[in-house]
């Protein structure tokens, strides 16, 4: 064999070896990545080849599957009361993927989760029948919140303080996921994603905003835990008027005739005295306020319920004037309704915060439990005496103060209003907040937070008691009756 032929043969052999190595690499190393590639059409074909499993609320499926006509995707997702439950379910679309519970439990719902397979399925690689996701949502609470929010832009969250179970998660305006579940829904998708009202944003847990005076509960807890004040009925060092440290800016109270000068924590919460809690935050120092806020969930990078919540923030590096403003839930303090409901839940639960969650268990197609999620892990965030003192002060807010619209006959109710400035120099309509807890005669309890981002109310009519408290009342009443 001459030299040229020998070189050509070696080169050809090397090419064959390279092809074999590449084929082996793709088959054993890249196969999963290629299979998981979102542009891989085969994935969508397999996912929608059969009906999907369901998301369960109150023992009934709020999702379904519908046979399609034409195309290579045999089924598409359907929703019952889609707009009501979309903050819980998210969407499952043949084109745009899946979000929230639909996305987190995608493998369970389409039958590819290995926990669904029996030994024979594992050997043959047969797709198992899909499983179901059982939520903690109480349909009565969810419906009450959705109806009460109505046409306003806002959100509400209801939690069982003892277990951490999320009983209701509402966001308005909402959308029907059925409108975007098929393969020919591009116009509906464009309309939703371009809507200035942002109906696809889950305001209950994904849009942190200034919490206003609801944050005064955090400052009060920090002051009692630190020993700055020994009880909610000790007079504070709170001059009125109060000038922000290092400035000539006088901090005003919503009700200038209220007895806020050197007011107790109880009176300060009752009349929502800005001077009391701004001065209190400065006296404590931002470090101590931040420590209490973080115990309650602020600044957490990962808050999964199991959908990941947006980060609620208590800032660092503030001067004393900024620290004062942070004490009334302004400056750069932000929170989601989920976060503020956790504050009330911890207070209602004697100072222990149960991790919030909205899935109780997942099952196979026969109802056998694959994984059960027990009550949320508890952490003590404040002493029982501090929690009980704040419960008492919150009851005063509802019974004699700014939260009167949350009163429920036959139940013990405590709450805190909030009105947060919006825009430069408060040029835009303020945000209205209300957070509360309620306990029934039978011991059942619930904690709620409501945020109104905007409504049809006139600017001077925007208040936590006027707009948000009635929504909280509706959800609490429904929870106590369930």
N, C-alpha and C positions, 0 to 999 in steps of 0.2 A: 504494500500500500504506500503510495507516494505521500509526501509531506502535506500537500494541499488537501487531499482527501481525508487524511488523519485529523488535521485541524478542523475541517468542516464537521467531521463526525463527533469530535469532542464538543464543539460548539453546540451542535444539535442536541447532544446528550445533556449538556448544561441547561439548555432551554427547557427540555422535558422535565429535568429535575426542578427547575425554578417554577414551572407550572404546577408540578405536584406539591411542592412546598406551599405555594400560594393557595392552592385548592384546599390543602389540609388546614392551613391557617384560617381561611375563611370559614371552613366548616366547623372547626372546633373552637376558634377564638372569637371571630367576628359574627358568628351566627346569631347570638342573642341580640347584639347591637343592631344588626340588620333586621331581625325580626321585630324589634321594638321601635324601629325607625317610623316616625309618625307619617311619613310619606309613602310607606309601604302599604299599598292598596289591599294586599292580602289580609292585613290585620283587621281592617274595617269589614271586609267580607266575612271573616271568621267571627268577629264580634257580633255582627248583626245577622248571622245565619240562622239564629234561633231566638226565641223570646228571652229577654233579659230577666234576671231576678228583680225583686222589688224592694223598695224602701217602705217601711211599715211605720205608721203613726196610729196610736190608740188601737192596735190590733188589726188595722185595715191597711191594705196597700194603697199608697197614694201615687204609685207609678204603674205602668203597664207596658205592653208591647203590641204593635199593630202591624199586620201583614201589609207589605208594600206591593205595588203593581209595577212591573218593569224594573230594569236595572239589576245589578248584581248584589244588592243589599236587601235581604229577604224581609227584615223587620226593622221598625224604627220605634224609638221610645215615645211613650205617651204619659201624660200627667193628669191626675184628678185635682182640681182646684190648684192648678199650676202656679198662679200668681200668689196664692196664699202661702204655699210651701216652698217657693223657689229659694228663699234665704237659707233653707235647710237642705234641700236636695241638690241645688245647683242645676246644671243641665247636662244631658248626654246627647251629643249631636253627631250625626254621620259625617259631617264636614268639619266642625269646629272643635271636636274633642269633648272632654267632660270636665266638670268642675265640682268642687265641694264634695258632698258624700258620693255623688256619681263618679267623681274622679278618684277619690281616695280608695273606694271599694270597687273599682272597675273590674279587677280580676275575679272578685267574688261574684259580681253581678253578671259577668259574661261566661262564667264557668271555667275559667283558666286557673283559678286559685288551686294549688296542689292539695290543699286541705279538703277539697271537695272530691278528690279522686279515691276510688277504692283500689286495691292492689292490681286488679286486672286492667283498670283504666291507666294505671301508671305504666304497665308493661306495653299496652297497645297505644299509649299516648292519646286515648280517646278523650274528647272534651266531656267533662261531667255536666250534669244538670246544674244550673246556676243557683247561688244561695241568696239569702235575703239579709237586709240591714234593718234591725229593729231599733227605733229611736226612742228617746225619753220624752219627746214632745207630747204635750197634752193638747188634743185638738180643740178643746173648749177654751183653753188659754190662748192658743194661737189665733183662733177665730175672733175672740174678744179683742185682742190687740189690733188685729188687722182692721176690724170694723171701726174701732175707736180712732185709729189713725186716719182712716178715710182718705181724703184727698190731700192731706198734708205731706210734706217731705220730711221724713223722720224715721225713727226706729225705736224698738223696744225689746228688752230681754227680760225674761222671768226665770228665776232659779230657785230650786229647792235648797235652802241654806244648809240643811243637815247632810244631804247626799251629794250636792253639786250638780244634780240633774237639771239640765236646761229644759224648762217646761214650755217655753215659747220664745221664738226668735222671729221678729217681724221687721220688715224694711219696706218703706213706701217712698215713691211709687215703685211698683213691682212689675214683673213681666211673666208671661206664660212660657215656660221652656218648651212646650209642645210646638210653638211657632218656629223654633229653630232646630228641631230634632231630625228633620229629614235632609235629603240631599239637594233639594231645590228651594231652599229657604234663604237665598242670598239677599233678597230684598228686605225680608223681615230682619235679618242680621244687620244689614246696613242701617235700617231705621232705628234699631235698638242701640247700636254702638254710637250712632251720631246724635241720639236724643240728649238734649242739654240737661234734662232732668236725671240722667244717668240711672235708669231703672235697674240695670244689671249690677249696680254696686250694692253690696250687702252692708248697709249703713250700721247695722247692729253690731258688727264685729270687724269691719274692714275700713272704717272711715273715722279715725280719731279727730276730735274737735275740742276746743276749749270747754272744760266741764263747768266753768263758773262756780257758783257757790256750793254745788254738791261736793266740791273738793274740801270745803271747810270741815267735813267729817274727818278727813284724813289728818288735817292739822290739829283738830281737837283730840283725836286719838293719840297723836304724837305728844301733845302737851300733857295729857293725863298719864301716859306711860313714862314720860320723862320726869314727872313730878313737878313740872313748872307750875301746875295747879293741881291741888289735891282732890278736887271734885268739880262737877259741872255747876255747882252752886256757889263756888267761891268767886268773889269779884275779881276781875282781871285788871291789869294795868293797861288800859285802852283809852288814851285821850281822844276827845272829839272836839274839834276836828283833828284828824290825823294827817300830818304832812309826810309824804314819802321821804325816807332818809336821804340826805344829800341833795334834795330838790326843793322847789317851792310849790310842788304840786300837792294840792289837798285832795285826799281820797274821800269821795262822797259816798254816803249810804243811799240805798234805794229809797228809804223812808227817812228823811232827815229829822222827822219829829219822834222817831223811835228812841227808846231809852238805851242808847248804845254806849254812852260814856261809861267806861270801866264796868261794862256789863259782864255778867257771868257767862260761861259757855252756854248754858241753857238759854238765857235771854238772847245771847248773840246768835244762836241758831234759830231761835223763834222769830226774830226780826231780821235775820240774815245781815248782821252788822259787819260791814266790810272793815271798819277800823279795828274791830276786835281781832279778827283772824289775820289781817295783814300785819298788825303789830305782833301777834303771837308767833307768826312765822319768822319774823325778824328776831324775836327774843330767843326762839329755839335755835335758829340758824338753819340754813338750807340743808346741812348734812343730816340733821335729825328728822326733818320733814321728809327728805328723800328716803331715809332708811325705812320710815313707816310706809311711804308710798310703795317702795319696792317689795316690802313684805306682802302688800295687798295685790301685787301684780304689775305695777308700773315698771317700765324699762325692761321688761322681759322680752328677750329676742324670740323666744318660742313659747307661745301660748296656743296649744293645739286642743281642739274640743270635739272631734279630732281635726276639723278644719282649722287652719292656722289663722289666728286673729291678728289684726293690725296692731302695731306696737303703741301702747299708751306711754306717754313720756312725762317724767318730771325732770327738768333740766338741771345741769350743773354749771358752775362758773358764773353765777349771778352776783350782781352787787346787791346791796341791802334794799334798794328801791325795787329791784326786780324780784328779790325774794319776797318782799311784801306783796307784790302783785301775784306772785305764785301762790300765796296763801289764800287767795280768793279765786283760785282756778283760772287765772289769766296769765299774762306774759306768754311763755312758751309751753305751758302745761297743756297737754292734750290727752283725751281719753275716749274710748269707745263706750257705747252703752253696756256692752258686756263687762268691761272693766268696772264701771260705776256700779253695776248690779253686784259685782263681787264685793265691793266695799260694804254695801248694805247687807249682803249675805253673811259676811264675816261678823258684823255687829250683831245681827239677829241670831247667829249660831254661837253666841257666847264667846266670841273672840277667835274661833277656829274657822279657817277658810278651807272649804272642801273644793277640790279641783273641779271646775265646771266641765261638763261633758254632755253630748247630746245623742250618744249611741249607747244602748244598754247591752246589746249582744248581736252577734252575727250567727246565722244558721245555714244549714244545707237545705236542699229542696224539700226534705222530709221534716224540717223543723228541728232537727237535731242541732244542739248548740255547739258551734265550732269554737267560739270564744265569748266569754261573758265579761263585761266590764262592770266591776262592782262600784260601790260608792267612791267618789273621788278621794284621793289621798288628802288627808287633813294636815294642816299646819297651823299651829297656834301663832297668830299674828299680833294679838294683844291679850291682856289679861281678861279674865271673866268679869272682874269688877269694872274695868274700863268699858267693856262691851255693854254691860248692863246699865252703866251710867249714860252711855250714848243712846241706848234704846229708850231710856226715860226721856232724855232731851229731845229725841226725834218724835216721841209721842206728843210732847208739848207743841212741837211745830205743827202737827196735824190738828191737835185739839184746840190750840189757842193762837196759833201763829199763821205763817204764810202758806201752810199746806192743807188748809181746811177742806179742799175739794177731794181729798183722798180718803175721807172718813167712810168707814163701812160699818153698818149696823151689826152689832153682835161680835165684832172682831176688834182686836187690838192692833192699831196701825201707827207706825212711826214713819217720818219722812223728812226729806230736805229738798227745798226748791233750789233752782239755779237759773240765772240769766247771764249768758256769756256774751261779751262784746264781740262784734263781728265787723271786720273791715278797719281801715285806718281811721283813727279817732271815732270808732264806733259808728262809722258812716252807713253801715248796712244793717239790715234787720237782725237783732240779736238772736242767739240760739236759746231756746227754752228747755230746761232740764227738770226732771223730778226723779228722785230715787227714794225707795221706801221698802218697808217690810210689813207683813201682816201675819197675825197669828189668830187662828180660830179657836173656839171653845174646846174643840176636840184635840188641840195640840198641833194641827196641821199648820204649816207656815210656808211663806213664799217671800222672795225678795225681787224687786223689779227696778229697772232703770229705763227711763223714757227720754229721748232727745228729739226735739222738734227743730229741724234745720230751717224750715220756712213754712209759712201758712198764709191763709188769706186774711188773717187778723191784722188790724192796724198796728203800726209800730208801737204805739203807747199801750196796746193791749197785750203785747207779748210778755208772758210771764210763765214761770214754771208751774204755778198754781192754776193759772187760767187755762193753759194749753196742755201741759204734760200730765198734771196730777189726775185728771179724769181718765186718761188712758191707763195710767198705773192702777187706778181704782178698778177699772173694768177687768184687767188681767188678774189682779189679786183676788177679786171676788170670784172669778171663774175658777181659779186655782183652789180656793178654799172650799168650793162646792164640789169639786171633782172627787 
